């Protein structure tokens, strides 16, 4: 591992830009479904706030409605994702859960 001025990095290198989008999301897992709100979204995954804490490694499915103005599209675009839980963290008294996206498809949504 390379260091800068003798310091070892503690955070893994991020390969995708994270966008601070607060979107409603429904998470589906082996024990059912629950609603959450994203803290940020990237091409690789999402970070969401939730009282439900699926264990790391849990397979999840979720849909994100990406607003048309963010996507540069005439209509909202729904991102259908399959992934898994990779991390839990506490921030300012809130429980955050990170999920990596392993498969996805995009669909235009008509309002």
MOPAC internal coordinates of N, CA, C and O (Angstrom, degrees):
PM7 1SCF
backbone

  N    0.0000 0     0.00 0     0.00 0    0    0    0
  C    1.4497 1     0.00 0     0.00 0    1    0    0
  C    1.5246 1   107.62 1     0.00 0    2    1    0
  O    1.2310 1   120.27 1   -47.06 1    3    2    1
  N    1.3132 1   117.09 1   132.94 1    3    2    1
  C    1.4556 1   119.83 1  -179.70 1    5    3    2
  C    1.5210 1   110.26 1   -81.08 1    6    5    3
  O    1.2310 1   121.37 1   -26.03 1    7    6    5
  N    1.3256 1   114.98 1   153.97 1    7    6    5
  C    1.4556 1   120.21 1   178.64 1    9    7    6
  C    1.5183 1   109.26 1  -127.54 1   10    9    7
  O    1.2310 1   120.85 1   -20.33 1   11   10    9
  N    1.3163 1   115.99 1   159.67 1   11   10    9
  C    1.4594 1   122.52 1   174.80 1   13   11   10
  C    1.5151 1   106.16 1  -119.94 1   14   13   11
  O    1.2310 1   120.27 1   -57.93 1   15   14   13
  N    1.3263 1   117.09 1   122.07 1   15   14   13
  C    1.4686 1   122.26 1  -179.53 1   17   15   14
  C    1.5247 1   111.31 1    51.34 1   18   17   15
  O    1.2310 1   120.44 1  -141.87 1   19   18   17
  N    1.3437 1   116.76 1    38.13 1   19   18   17
  C    1.4539 1   120.59 1   176.59 1   21   19   18
  C    1.5175 1   115.07 1    78.74 1   22   21   19
  O    1.2310 1   119.79 1  -176.85 1   23   22   21
  N    1.3373 1   118.01 1     3.15 1   23   22   21
  C    1.4586 1   121.12 1   179.99 1   25   23   22
  C    1.5134 1   110.27 1   -95.50 1   26   25   23
  O    1.2310 1   120.67 1   -43.45 1   27   26   25
  N    1.3083 1   116.33 1   136.55 1   27   26   25
  C    1.4552 1   121.47 1   177.45 1   29   27   26
  C    1.5183 1   107.74 1   -98.42 1   30   29   27
  O    1.2310 1   119.49 1   -53.62 1   31   30   29
  N    1.3487 1   118.58 1   126.38 1   31   30   29
  C    1.4634 1   119.48 1   180.00 1   33   31   30
  C    1.5183 1   110.58 1   -64.01 1   34   33   31
  O    1.2310 1   120.55 1   -39.11 1   35   34   33
  N    1.3402 1   116.56 1   140.89 1   35   34   33
  C    1.4561 1   120.93 1  -179.89 1   37   35   34
  C    1.5201 1   112.30 1  -101.28 1   38   37   35
  O    1.2310 1   119.87 1   158.93 1   39   38   37
  N    1.3213 1   117.85 1   -21.07 1   39   38   37
  C    1.4608 1   121.19 1   179.70 1   41   39   38
  C    1.5169 1   109.41 1   -98.28 1   42   41   39
  O    1.2310 1   120.15 1   -41.15 1   43   42   41
  N    1.3443 1   117.33 1   138.85 1   43   42   41
  C    1.4555 1   118.28 1   175.82 1   45   43   42
  C    1.5264 1   109.98 1   -64.27 1   46   45   43
  O    1.2310 1   120.42 1   -28.26 1   47   46   45
  N    1.2975 1   116.80 1   151.74 1   47   46   45
  C    1.4629 1   121.32 1   178.51 1   49   47   46
  C    1.5181 1   108.73 1   -68.70 1   50   49   47
  O    1.2310 1   120.57 1   -52.05 1   51   50   49
  N    1.3228 1   116.51 1   127.95 1   51   50   49
  C    1.4672 1   121.50 1   179.17 1   53   51   50
  C    1.5190 1   108.16 1   -84.37 1   54   53   51
  O    1.2310 1   120.91 1   -44.14 1   55   54   53
  N    1.3301 1   115.86 1   135.86 1   55   54   53
  C    1.4589 1   119.47 1  -179.57 1   57   55   54
  C    1.5208 1   112.44 1  -102.83 1   58   57   55
  O    1.2310 1   119.74 1   177.04 1   59   58   57
  N    1.3221 1   118.11 1    -2.96 1   59   58   57
  C    1.4629 1   120.93 1   179.52 1   61   59   58
  C    1.5222 1   109.34 1  -138.42 1   62   61   59
  O    1.2310 1   121.03 1   -34.47 1   63   62   61
  N    1.3055 1   115.63 1   145.53 1   63   62   61
  C    1.4582 1   121.36 1   177.74 1   65   63   62
  C    1.5247 1   108.70 1   -70.24 1   66   65   63
  O    1.2310 1   120.83 1   -45.13 1   67   66   65
  N    1.3261 1   116.03 1   134.87 1   67   66   65
  C    1.4615 1   120.97 1   176.75 1   69   67   66
  C    1.5219 1   109.45 1   -98.29 1   70   69   67
  O    1.2310 1   120.84 1   -44.32 1   71   70   69
  N    1.3307 1   116.00 1   135.68 1   71   70   69
  C    1.4553 1   122.12 1   179.68 1   73   71   70
  C    1.5277 1   108.96 1  -109.83 1   74   73   71
  O    1.2310 1   119.30 1   -50.93 1   75   74   73
  N    1.3187 1   118.94 1   129.07 1   75   74   73
  C    1.4692 1   121.87 1  -178.39 1   77   75   74
  C    1.5295 1   111.22 1   -76.38 1   78   77   75
  O    1.2310 1   120.87 1  -104.33 1   79   78   77
  N    1.3232 1   115.93 1    75.67 1   79   78   77
  C    1.4660 1   121.75 1  -178.52 1   81   79   78
  C    1.5287 1   109.67 1  -106.38 1   82   81   79
  O    1.2310 1   120.70 1   -53.54 1   83   82   81
  N    1.3170 1   116.27 1   126.46 1   83   82   81
  C    1.4571 1   122.11 1   178.30 1   85   83   82
  C    1.5264 1   107.81 1  -101.67 1   86   85   83
  O    1.2310 1   121.34 1   -87.50 1   87   86   85
  N    1.3382 1   115.05 1    92.50 1   87   86   85
  C    1.4601 1   122.21 1  -176.16 1   89   87   86
  C    1.5250 1   109.87 1  -117.83 1   90   89   87
  O    1.2310 1   120.78 1   -36.00 1   91   90   89
  N    1.3245 1   116.12 1   144.00 1   91   90   89
  C    1.4551 1   119.97 1   173.83 1   93   91   90
  C    1.5194 1   108.54 1   -71.59 1   94   93   91
  O    1.2310 1   121.01 1   -41.25 1   95   94   93
  N    1.3193 1   115.66 1   138.75 1   95   94   93
  C    1.4559 1   120.73 1  -179.94 1   97   95   94
  C    1.5245 1   108.29 1  -144.01 1   98   97   95
  O    1.2310 1   120.64 1   -39.56 1   99   98   97
  N    1.3252 1   116.38 1   140.44 1   99   98   97
  C    1.4617 1   121.85 1   172.79 1  101   99   98
  C    1.5163 1   107.58 1  -104.79 1  102  101   99
  O    1.2310 1   120.89 1   -55.09 1  103  102  101
  N    1.3225 1   115.91 1   124.91 1  103  102  101
  C    1.4589 1   122.38 1  -179.01 1  105  103  102
  C    1.5272 1   108.17 1  -101.54 1  106  105  103
  O    1.2310 1   120.62 1   -52.10 1  107  106  105
  N    1.3296 1   116.43 1   127.90 1  107  106  105
  C    1.4613 1   122.18 1   176.34 1  109  107  106
  C    1.5160 1   108.61 1  -107.40 1  110  109  107
  O    1.2310 1   120.65 1   -46.27 1  111  110  109
  N    1.3462 1   116.36 1   133.73 1  111  110  109
  C    1.4577 1   120.95 1   177.27 1  113  111  110
  C    1.5089 1   108.86 1  -147.97 1  114  113  111
  O    1.2310 1   119.99 1     1.71 1  115  114  113
  N    1.3187 1   117.62 1  -178.29 1  115  114  113
  C    1.4611 1   122.14 1  -173.64 1  117  115  114
  C    1.5210 1   113.91 1   -58.31 1  118  117  115
  O    1.2310 1   119.53 1   156.95 1  119  118  117
  N    1.3275 1   118.51 1   -23.05 1  119  118  117
  C    1.4626 1   121.55 1  -178.62 1  121  119  118
  C    1.5190 1   112.86 1   -99.50 1  122  121  119
  O    1.2310 1   119.66 1  -171.83 1  123  122  121
  N    1.3395 1   118.26 1     8.17 1  123  122  121
  C    1.4538 1   121.04 1   178.33 1  125  123  122
  C    1.5147 1   112.47 1   125.50 1  126  125  123
  O    1.2310 1   121.18 1    36.83 1  127  126  125
  N    1.3301 1   115.36 1  -143.17 1  127  126  125
  C    1.4614 1   120.98 1  -177.12 1  129  127  126
  C    1.5205 1   109.49 1  -134.75 1  130  129  127
  O    1.2310 1   120.80 1   -27.61 1  131  130  129
  N    1.3324 1   116.08 1   152.39 1  131  130  129
  C    1.4554 1   120.97 1   173.99 1  133  131  130
  C    1.5233 1   108.91 1  -149.39 1  134  133  131
  O    1.2310 1   121.19 1   -25.51 1  135  134  133
  N    1.3284 1   115.34 1   154.49 1  135  134  133
  C    1.4566 1   121.45 1   179.79 1  137  135  134
  C    1.5228 1   109.82 1   -94.66 1  138  137  135
  O    1.2310 1   121.09 1   -33.06 1  139  138  137
  N    1.3268 1   115.53 1   146.94 1  139  138  137
  C    1.4554 1   122.27 1   179.47 1  141  139  138
  C    1.5225 1   108.29 1  -148.12 1  142  141  139
  O    1.2310 1   121.05 1    -4.20 1  143  142  141
  N    1.3345 1   115.60 1   175.80 1  143  142  141
  C    1.4628 1   122.32 1   176.15 1  145  143  142
  C    1.5162 1   107.42 1  -129.11 1  146  145  143
  O    1.2310 1   120.60 1   -48.99 1  147  146  145
  N    1.3342 1   116.45 1   131.01 1  147  146  145
  C    1.4607 1   119.44 1  -179.65 1  149  147  146
  C    1.5239 1   110.22 1   -71.57 1  150  149  147
  O    1.2310 1   121.49 1   -33.53 1  151  150  149
  N    1.3140 1   114.75 1   146.47 1  151  150  149
  C    1.4654 1   123.12 1   173.10 1  153  151  150
  C    1.5224 1   108.37 1   -95.35 1  154  153  151
  O    1.2310 1   121.55 1   137.89 1  155  154  153
  N    1.3358 1   114.63 1   -42.11 1  155  154  153
  C    1.4550 1   120.73 1   173.15 1  157  155  154
  C    1.5157 1   109.83 1  -154.86 1  158  157  155
  O    1.2310 1   121.96 1   -18.08 1  159  158  157
  N    1.3430 1   113.85 1   161.92 1  159  158  157
  C    1.4606 1   121.79 1  -175.76 1  161  159  158
  C    1.5242 1   107.55 1  -135.66 1  162  161  159
  O    1.2310 1   120.49 1   -41.25 1  163  162  161
  N    1.3338 1   116.67 1   138.75 1  163  162  161
  C    1.4646 1   121.00 1   173.71 1  165  163  162
  C    1.5220 1   107.92 1  -136.83 1  166  165  163
  O    1.2310 1   120.95 1    -3.31 1  167  166  165
  N    1.3196 1   115.80 1   176.69 1  167  166  165
  C    1.4585 1   119.80 1   177.11 1  169  167  166
  C    1.5289 1   110.86 1   -67.10 1  170  169  167
  O    1.2310 1   120.26 1   159.27 1  171  170  169
  N    1.3337 1   117.12 1   -20.73 1  171  170  169
  C    1.4664 1   121.07 1  -177.57 1  173  171  170
  C    1.5202 1   114.43 1   -95.31 1  174  173  171
  O    1.2310 1   119.77 1   160.13 1  175  174  173
  N    1.3440 1   118.05 1   -19.87 1  175  174  173
  C    1.4516 1   118.32 1  -176.47 1  177  175  174
  C    1.5092 1   112.93 1   174.73 1  178  177  175
  O    1.2310 1   121.84 1     8.80 1  179  178  177
  N    1.3367 1   114.09 1  -171.20 1  179  178  177
  C    1.4569 1   121.23 1   179.72 1  181  179  178
  C    1.5281 1   109.45 1  -132.52 1  182  181  179
  O    1.2310 1   121.47 1   -25.86 1  183  182  181
  N    1.3207 1   114.79 1   154.14 1  183  182  181
  C    1.4547 1   122.45 1   169.61 1  185  183  182
  C    1.5158 1   104.76 1  -118.83 1  186  185  183
  O    1.2310 1   120.37 1   -54.65 1  187  186  185
  N    1.3435 1   116.90 1   125.35 1  187  186  185
  C    1.4537 1   119.40 1  -176.96 1  189  187  186
  C    1.5163 1   111.45 1  -132.81 1  190  189  187
  O    1.2310 1   121.53 1   -26.15 1  191  190  189
  N    1.3376 1   114.67 1   153.85 1  191  190  189
  C    1.4576 1   121.30 1   176.89 1  193  191  190
  C    1.5166 1   108.44 1   -94.37 1  194  193  191
  O    1.2310 1   120.99 1   -46.22 1  195  194  193
  N    1.3370 1   115.70 1   133.78 1  195  194  193
  C    1.4536 1   119.67 1  -178.03 1  197  195  194
  C    1.5189 1   110.79 1  -161.83 1  198  197  195
  O    1.2310 1   120.76 1   -32.95 1  199  198  197
  N    1.3210 1   116.16 1   147.05 1  199  198  197
  C    1.4620 1   121.18 1   171.76 1  201  199  198
  C    1.5278 1   110.09 1   -80.30 1  202  201  199
  O    1.2310 1   120.67 1   155.78 1  203  202  201
  N    1.3397 1   116.33 1   -24.22 1  203  202  201
  C    1.4639 1   121.39 1   177.38 1  205  203  202
  C    1.5224 1   107.13 1   -81.17 1  206  205  203
  O    1.2310 1   120.84 1   -46.20 1  207  206  205
  N    1.3318 1   116.00 1   133.80 1  207  206  205
  C    1.4685 1   120.43 1  -174.17 1  209  207  206
  C    1.5302 1   110.77 1  -125.91 1  210  209  207
  O    1.2310 1   119.94 1  -101.70 1  211  210  209
  N    1.3393 1   117.71 1    78.30 1  211  210  209
  C    1.4673 1   118.42 1   176.85 1  213  211  210
  C    1.5321 1   109.54 1   -59.57 1  214  213  211
  O    1.2310 1   119.91 1   -40.36 1  215  214  213
  N    1.3190 1   117.78 1   139.64 1  215  214  213
  C    1.4616 1   120.63 1  -179.10 1  217  215  214
  C    1.5305 1   112.35 1   -61.40 1  218  217  215
  O    1.2310 1   121.01 1   -28.33 1  219  218  217
  N    1.3298 1   115.67 1   151.67 1  219  218  217
  C    1.4608 1   121.26 1   174.80 1  221  219  218
  C    1.5322 1   107.65 1   -55.99 1  222  221  219
  O    1.2310 1   120.91 1   -44.45 1  223  222  221
  N    1.3248 1   115.86 1   135.55 1  223  222  221
  C    1.4603 1   122.19 1  -178.12 1  225  223  222
  C    1.5203 1   113.69 1    97.19 1  226  225  223
  O    1.2310 1   120.01 1   167.16 1  227  226  225
  N    1.3442 1   117.60 1   -12.84 1  227  226  225
  C    1.4685 1   121.29 1  -179.79 1  229  227  226
  C    1.5244 1   110.62 1   -65.33 1  230  229  227
  O    1.2310 1   120.72 1   -46.88 1  231  230  229
  N    1.3279 1   116.22 1   133.12 1  231  230  229
  C    1.4656 1   121.87 1   176.27 1  233  231  230
  C    1.5210 1   108.14 1   -78.33 1  234  233  231
  O    1.2310 1   120.51 1   -46.73 1  235  234  233
  N    1.3424 1   116.63 1   133.27 1  235  234  233
  C    1.4596 1   121.86 1  -179.49 1  237  235  234
  C    1.5246 1   110.02 1  -133.04 1  238  237  235
  O    1.2310 1   121.48 1   -21.02 1  239  238  237
  N    1.3230 1   114.77 1   158.98 1  239  238  237
  C    1.4600 1   122.62 1   170.50 1  241  239  238
  C    1.5166 1   106.48 1  -129.07 1  242  241  239
  O    1.2310 1   120.62 1   -32.99 1  243  242  241
  N    1.3364 1   116.42 1   147.01 1  243  242  241
  C    1.4512 1   119.63 1   177.67 1  245  243  242
  C    1.5175 1   109.98 1  -157.65 1  246  245  243
  O    1.2310 1   121.59 1   -20.74 1  247  246  245
  N    1.3429 1   114.57 1   159.26 1  247  246  245
  C    1.4602 1   122.06 1   176.07 1  249  247  246
  C    1.5123 1   107.80 1  -121.86 1  250  249  247
  O    1.2310 1   121.01 1   -45.22 1  251  250  249
  N    1.3235 1   115.68 1   134.78 1  251  250  249
  C    1.4607 1   121.83 1   175.68 1  253  251  250
  C    1.5157 1   108.33 1  -119.42 1  254  253  251
  O    1.2310 1   120.08 1   -53.61 1  255  254  253
  N    1.3229 1   117.46 1   126.39 1  255  254  253
  C    1.4614 1   120.77 1   173.88 1  257  255  254
  C    1.5197 1   107.10 1   -89.44 1  258  257  255
  O    1.2310 1   120.71 1   -72.58 1  259  258  257
  N    1.3259 1   116.26 1   107.42 1  259  258  257
  C    1.4580 1   122.01 1   179.61 1  261  259  258
  C    1.5270 1   108.15 1   -87.50 1  262  261  259
  O    1.2310 1   119.94 1   -60.62 1  263  262  261
  N    1.3289 1   117.72 1   119.38 1  263  262  261
  C    1.4686 1   120.49 1  -177.33 1  265  263  262
  C    1.5296 1   112.66 1   -58.49 1  266  265  263
  O    1.2310 1   121.03 1   -38.26 1  267  266  265
  N    1.3234 1   115.63 1   141.74 1  267  266  265
  C    1.4660 1   122.33 1  -177.79 1  269  267  266
  C    1.5205 1   111.83 1   -53.32 1  270  269  267
  O    1.2310 1   120.22 1   138.39 1  271  270  269
  N    1.3364 1   117.19 1   -41.61 1  271  270  269
  C    1.4616 1   119.71 1  -176.88 1  273  271  270
  C    1.5356 1   112.23 1   -65.66 1  274  273  271
  O    1.2310 1   120.00 1   149.91 1  275  274  273
  N    1.3173 1   117.60 1   -30.09 1  275  274  273
  C    1.4709 1   120.67 1   177.28 1  277  275  274
  C    1.5287 1   110.33 1   -75.38 1  278  277  275
  O    1.2310 1   120.89 1   141.79 1  279  278  277
  N    1.3233 1   115.91 1   -38.21 1  279  278  277
  C    1.4621 1   120.96 1  -176.30 1  281  279  278
  C    1.5298 1   112.67 1   -83.97 1  282  281  279
  O    1.2310 1   120.23 1   168.37 1  283  282  281
  N    1.3406 1   117.16 1   -11.63 1  283  282  281
  C    1.4504 1   120.01 1  -176.61 1  285  283  282
  C    1.5169 1   111.70 1    68.86 1  286  285  283
  O    1.2310 1   121.10 1  -146.49 1  287  286  285
  N    1.3262 1   115.51 1    33.51 1  287  286  285
  C    1.4658 1   121.60 1  -177.54 1  289  287  286
  C    1.5291 1   109.39 1  -119.21 1  290  289  287
  O    1.2310 1   120.25 1   -18.74 1  291  290  289
  N    1.3334 1   117.13 1   161.26 1  291  290  289
  C    1.4649 1   119.51 1   179.30 1  293  291  290
  C    1.5344 1   112.71 1   -72.81 1  294  293  291
  O    1.2310 1   119.97 1   159.40 1  295  294  293
  N    1.3340 1   117.66 1   -20.60 1  295  294  293
  C    1.4666 1   122.22 1  -178.62 1  297  295  294
  C    1.5170 1   109.41 1  -135.15 1  298  297  295
  O    1.2310 1   120.93 1   -21.07 1  299  298  297
  N    1.3466 1   115.82 1   158.93 1  299  298  297
  C    1.4603 1   119.47 1   174.28 1  301  299  298
  C    1.5181 1   109.45 1   -57.16 1  302  301  299
  O    1.2310 1   121.09 1   -32.12 1  303  302  301
  N    1.3190 1   115.53 1   147.88 1  303  302  301
  C    1.4570 1   121.49 1   178.16 1  305  303  302
  C    1.5242 1   107.62 1  -116.41 1  306  305  303
  O    1.2310 1   120.56 1   -50.39 1  307  306  305
  N    1.3289 1   116.53 1   129.61 1  307  306  305
  C    1.4621 1   120.52 1   179.75 1  309  307  306
  C    1.5201 1   108.98 1   -99.21 1  310  309  307
  O    1.2310 1   121.65 1   -53.57 1  311  310  309
  N    1.3174 1   114.44 1   126.43 1  311  310  309
  C    1.4498 1   122.46 1   178.77 1  313  311  310
  C    1.5233 1   107.34 1   -98.82 1  314  313  311
  O    1.2310 1   120.23 1   -65.91 1  315  314  313
  N    1.3302 1   117.17 1   114.09 1  315  314  313
  C    1.4650 1   123.06 1   177.43 1  317  315  314
  C    1.5234 1   107.16 1   -95.41 1  318  317  315
  O    1.2310 1   120.16 1   -59.15 1  319  318  317
  N    1.3192 1   117.29 1   120.85 1  319  318  317
  C    1.4671 1   120.81 1  -172.35 1  321  319  318
  C    1.5148 1   113.15 1  -126.11 1  322  321  319
  O    1.2310 1   121.44 1   -31.16 1  323  322  321
  N    1.3219 1   114.86 1   148.84 1  323  322  321
  C    1.4627 1   123.71 1   168.00 1  325  323  322
  C    1.5138 1   105.65 1  -124.04 1  326  325  323
  O    1.2310 1   120.93 1   -41.65 1  327  326  325
  N    1.3073 1   115.82 1   138.35 1  327  326  325
  C    1.4540 1   119.43 1  -179.45 1  329  327  326
  C    1.5100 1   111.32 1  -165.54 1  330  329  327
  O    1.2310 1   121.43 1    23.92 1  331  330  329
  N    1.3411 1   114.88 1  -156.08 1  331  330  329
  C    1.4602 1   120.02 1   179.43 1  333  331  330
  C    1.5199 1   109.64 1  -150.50 1  334  333  331
  O    1.2310 1   121.49 1   -24.56 1  335  334  333
  N    1.3172 1   114.75 1   155.44 1  335  334  333
  C    1.4566 1   122.13 1   178.53 1  337  335  334
  C    1.5282 1   108.36 1   -75.55 1  338  337  335
  O    1.2310 1   120.76 1   -48.60 1  339  338  337
  N    1.3423 1   116.14 1   131.40 1  339  338  337
  C    1.4613 1   120.09 1  -177.77 1  341  339  338
  C    1.5308 1   113.99 1  -119.39 1  342  341  339
  O    1.2310 1   119.78 1   163.78 1  343  342  341
  N    1.3371 1   118.03 1   -16.22 1  343  342  341
  C    1.4644 1   118.63 1  -175.50 1  345  343  342
  C    1.5220 1   110.75 1  -164.86 1  346  345  343
  O    1.2310 1   121.12 1   -28.68 1  347  346  345
  N    1.3465 1   115.47 1   151.32 1  347  346  345
  C    1.4645 1   124.11 1   170.46 1  349  347  346
  C    1.5193 1   106.60 1  -122.31 1  350  349  347
  O    1.2310 1   120.47 1   -33.76 1  351  350  349
  N    1.3312 1   116.71 1   146.24 1  351  350  349
  C    1.4590 1   119.75 1   174.94 1  353  351  350
  C    1.5170 1   109.86 1  -152.47 1  354  353  351
  O    1.2310 1   120.97 1   -26.12 1  355  354  353
  N    1.3263 1   115.74 1   153.88 1  355  354  353
  C    1.4589 1   122.48 1   175.01 1  357  355  354
  C    1.5216 1   107.77 1  -105.78 1  358  357  355
  O    1.2310 1   120.82 1   -44.70 1  359  358  357
  N    1.3218 1   116.03 1   135.30 1  359  358  357
  C    1.4648 1   120.52 1   177.34 1  361  359  358
  C    1.5292 1   108.24 1  -144.14 1  362  361  359
  O    1.2310 1   120.81 1   -61.12 1  363  362  361
  N    1.3098 1   116.06 1   118.88 1  363  362  361
  C    1.4689 1   121.44 1   178.86 1  365  363  362
  C    1.5304 1   112.10 1    53.11 1  366  365  363
  O    1.2310 1   120.40 1  -139.20 1  367  366  365
  N    1.3302 1   116.84 1    40.80 1  367  366  365
  C    1.4644 1   121.64 1   178.94 1  369  367  366
  C    1.5205 1   114.80 1    77.09 1  370  369  367
  O    1.2310 1   120.19 1  -173.47 1  371  370  369
  N    1.3216 1   117.25 1     6.53 1  371  370  369
  C    1.4761 1   121.53 1   179.42 1  373  371  370
  C    1.5184 1   109.66 1  -108.08 1  374  373  371
  O    1.2310 1   120.94 1   -34.90 1  375  374  373
  N    1.3369 1   115.80 1   145.10 1  375  374  373
  C    1.4553 1   119.98 1   177.77 1  377  375  374
  C    1.5306 1   109.15 1   -95.67 1  378  377  375
  O    1.2310 1   120.72 1   -57.95 1  379  378  377
  N    1.3269 1   116.22 1   122.05 1  379  378  377
  C    1.4610 1   122.33 1   179.85 1  381  379  378
  C    1.5162 1   109.70 1  -113.72 1  382  381  379
  O    1.2310 1   121.33 1   -36.09 1  383  382  381
  N    1.3249 1   115.05 1   143.91 1  383  382  381
  C    1.4611 1   122.42 1  -179.01 1  385  383  382
  C    1.5250 1   107.95 1  -126.48 1  386  385  383
  O    1.2310 1   120.70 1   -45.56 1  387  386  385
  N    1.3247 1   116.27 1   134.44 1  387  386  385
  C    1.4622 1   121.03 1   178.18 1  389  387  386
  C    1.5214 1   109.63 1  -106.87 1  390  389  387
  O    1.2310 1   121.21 1   -44.36 1  391  390  389
  N    1.3326 1   115.28 1   135.64 1  391  390  389
  C    1.4645 1   121.57 1   176.69 1  393  391  390
  C    1.5194 1   108.69 1  -127.45 1  394  393  391
  O    1.2310 1   120.80 1   -47.63 1  395  394  393
  N    1.3189 1   116.07 1   132.37 1  395  394  393
  C    1.4521 1   121.52 1   175.81 1  397  395  394
  C    1.5329 1   107.71 1   -87.26 1  398  397  395
  O    1.2310 1   120.46 1   -35.64 1  399  398  397
  N    1.3357 1   116.72 1   144.36 1  399  398  397
  C    1.4642 1   121.80 1   176.59 1  401  399  398
  C    1.5194 1   107.98 1   -93.63 1  402  401  399
  O    1.2310 1   120.94 1   -57.54 1  403  402  401
  N    1.3439 1   115.82 1   122.46 1  403  402  401
  C    1.4626 1   120.34 1   179.61 1  405  403  402
  C    1.5194 1   112.73 1  -104.99 1  406  405  403
  O    1.2310 1   120.50 1   152.79 1  407  406  405
  N    1.3331 1   116.64 1   -27.21 1  407  406  405
  C    1.4669 1   122.45 1   176.18 1  409  407  406
  C    1.5303 1   107.44 1  -144.78 1  410  409  407
  O    1.2310 1   120.79 1   -31.65 1  411  410  409
  N    1.3365 1   116.10 1   148.35 1  411  410  409
  C    1.4609 1   118.62 1   176.40 1  413  411  410
  C    1.5185 1   110.37 1  -155.51 1  414  413  411
  O    1.2310 1   121.31 1   -19.11 1  415  414  413
  N    1.3348 1   115.09 1   160.89 1  415  414  413
  C    1.4597 1   122.09 1   170.91 1  417  415  414
  C    1.5252 1   106.97 1  -144.18 1  418  417  415
  O    1.2310 1   120.73 1   -28.90 1  419  418  417
  N    1.3220 1   116.22 1   151.10 1  419  418  417
  C    1.4613 1   122.19 1  -179.40 1  421  419  418
  C    1.5173 1   109.69 1  -111.61 1  422  421  419
  O    1.2310 1   120.90 1   -39.40 1  423  422  421
  N    1.3410 1   115.88 1   140.60 1  423  422  421
  C    1.4564 1   120.80 1   177.35 1  425  423  422
  C    1.5170 1   108.90 1  -141.14 1  426  425  423
  O    1.2310 1   120.46 1   -41.81 1  427  426  425
  N    1.3172 1   116.73 1   138.19 1  427  426  425
  C    1.4700 1   120.77 1   174.59 1  429  427  426
  C    1.5278 1   107.67 1   -74.25 1  430  429  427
  O    1.2310 1   120.14 1   -39.55 1  431  430  429
  N    1.3294 1   117.35 1   140.45 1  431  430  429
  C    1.4500 1   122.54 1   178.86 1  433  431  430
  C    1.5148 1   108.50 1  -111.49 1  434  433  431
  O    1.2310 1   120.93 1   -48.89 1  435  434  433
  N    1.3088 1   115.82 1   131.11 1  435  434  433
  C    1.4667 1   120.00 1   175.74 1  437  435  434
  C    1.5237 1   108.40 1   -94.70 1  438  437  435
  O    1.2310 1   120.87 1   -48.23 1  439  438  437
  N    1.3564 1   115.94 1   131.77 1  439  438  437
  C    1.4637 1   117.84 1  -179.41 1  441  439  438
  C    1.4952 1   112.08 1   -85.43 1  442  441  439
  O    1.2310 1   120.10 1   180.00 1  443  442  441

